[in-house]
Amino acid sequence: MLLGFLAAVAFATILAVVAGLALAGAAAISHDIYARVIRKGQATEQEEVRVSRYSVIGLGLLAIVLGIMFEKMNIAFMVGLAFGVAAAANFPVLILSMYWKGLTTRGALWGGYGGCISAVLFVLFSKSVWVDVLGNKAALFPYTQPALFAMPIAFILAYIMSKSDSSARAKAEIAAFDDQYVRAQTGFGASGASH
């Protein structure tokens, strides 16, 4: 009886997580990508709902295909790969935005995208995917964890693209860093007013 209860809880938990991921992915695709980027804010609510429904179907099919392809992989190892990709895409931008005055929007975008793309490519070309899943003879990237190499790429891209950005917007962002730094550390703006 206890085993049946545990199985029911595990099934309900997995179902809730999958449903949450499907909803989050569909909402991001329909609201953020379709309505804001593709239609530039001109999409109707009915269009967003339609795109959201198609997105759920597409994400479900993609998850099924990837699940079949990665059936023999260790789930803990794959979670580590996902953390490596997330770390390469997010950590450099977060730490630079908090502590480096020279970071601009252009540098942050290049650093984030560069870290994410390089980490995904390193995972794809590593032995765990290139050889074990796709069946090639030898890996193009000899290591299994991408973050060690993708994070420096993200830092370098963010630095170079920020330093080469001499636009008025970049100068305004650099000038606003001190107030943002004080607010981030204390909760108060440079003027002392609570935010």
N, C-alpha and C positions, 0 to 999 in steps of 0.2 A: 504494500500500500504506500509506503514511504517512497519507494522507487517511482511509482506512478505519479505521485505528487511532485517529485523533483523533475520528472520528465515534462509534466505539464507546465511547471514554472519556467523551465529552460525553453520550451517551445514558445510560451507567451513572451518571454524576454527577447528571443530572436525575432519573433514576429513584430514586436514593437520597435526594435532597432531598425529592421528592414523597412518598415512603414515610415519611420521618421527620416531615414536616409532618402527614400523615394520622394517624400514630400519636400524635403529640403532641396534636393536636386532639381525637382520639377519647378519649384518656386524660383530658384535661382535662374534657371534657364528661361522661364516664361517672363518673370518680372525684370530681372536684371539684364539678361542678354537680349531677349527679344524686344521687350517694351522700351528699355532705356537705350540700348546700343543700336539695335537694328532699326526700330521704328522711331527712335529719338523722342520718346515721350508721347507719341501720337497713337498708340495702340488702345483699342477699346478693351473693356473688361471681358467681353465675350471672346475676343481674340486671345487674350492672356489665358483664359480658362482652356480654350482649345489647344493652345501650344503646351500648356501644362499637362493636359491629358496625353498628348503625343509624346511628351518628354518622359512621362512615367513609363510608357510602353517601351520607348527607346532605351531608357536606362535599365529597365528590367531585362530586356534582351541582351544588352551589353554585359550586365552582371551575370547572366546565365552563361554566355559564351566565355567570359573570363573565368567563371567558376569551374567550367569544364576544363579549360586549358590549364588552370593552376590546381587541379584536383590533388595532385601528389605532393604539393608544397607544404612545408611546415608553417602553420598559421602564425606562430610566434615570430618566426623569421620574417614573414611578410609584413607583419605589424611593424617590425623594426625598420623595414625598407620604407614603409609609409611615413614613419617618424623621421627618417633620414631625408626624404623628399620635402616634408613640411619644414624641417629645420633649415635646409638649404634655401628654401624659398622665403621663409618668414624671419628667422633669427637675425640675419645680417641687416635687414631693413629696420627691424624693431630696435636693435641695439644702436645702430647709427642714428636713427631718428631721436633716440633718447639722449645720446651723449656726444654727437658730432654736429657742430654748428654748420658745417659746410654741406650737409645733405640737402639736395633739392628734389622736387617731385620727379624730374627726369632721372636722376640718379637712383631714386627709390624704385621706380618702375623697371629700369634696366637691371638693377640688382635683384629684385624679386623674380622677374621673368627669367633672367639668366640663371639664377640658382635653381629655379623650378625645372626649366627645360634641361639644363645640364644634369641635374639629379635623375630625372626621368630617363634620359638617354644613357647615363651610366648604369642604371638598373637594367634597362633593356639590353645593353651590350655586355652585362656581367654574366658569369657562368650560370647563376641561378635562373636566369631567363633565357639568355641566348643559347645555352647548351641544353639545360635540363628541360625547358618548356618547348623551345622552338626546334630543338634537335640539331643544331649546328655542331661542327666538329670542335671548334675552339672559341673561347670568349674573346671579344674585341677589347673588353675592359677587364683587367685581371683581378679586380677586387670585388667583394660582395657588398660592401657598404658605400653608398654614394656620397654621403654628407662630408666626409673627410676631404673630398676633392671639389665638390660642388659649392660648398660654403665659401672657400677662398675665391672662387670665380664670382660669386655674388658680391662679396666685399670689394673685389677689384673693379667690377663693372660699376657698382654704385659710386665708388670713389672717382673713377675716370669720368663717368658721365656727369657727376655733380661738378667736378672741377672744370669741365669743358663747357658748362652751361653758364653763359653770361647774359641771359635774358633778364628783363626787368622783373619778371615773376620770381626768378631764382634769387635775385638780390633782395626782394621783399621777404622771401621765405627765410633767407639767412638772417636778415635783420630781425625777424620775429622770433628767432630761436631762444634768446635769453628769457623773454617773457614766458614762452612755452616751457622752458626748463624749470623755471621757478614754480610755475603752476603744477608741473608734473611732480616735483619733489615735495611741495608744501600744501598744495590745494588752493593756494592764493596766487593771484596775478602779481606782476611786478609792482603794481600800484597799491597792493595790499587788500584789495577788495576780494571777497570770497566768490568763487565760481562754482 
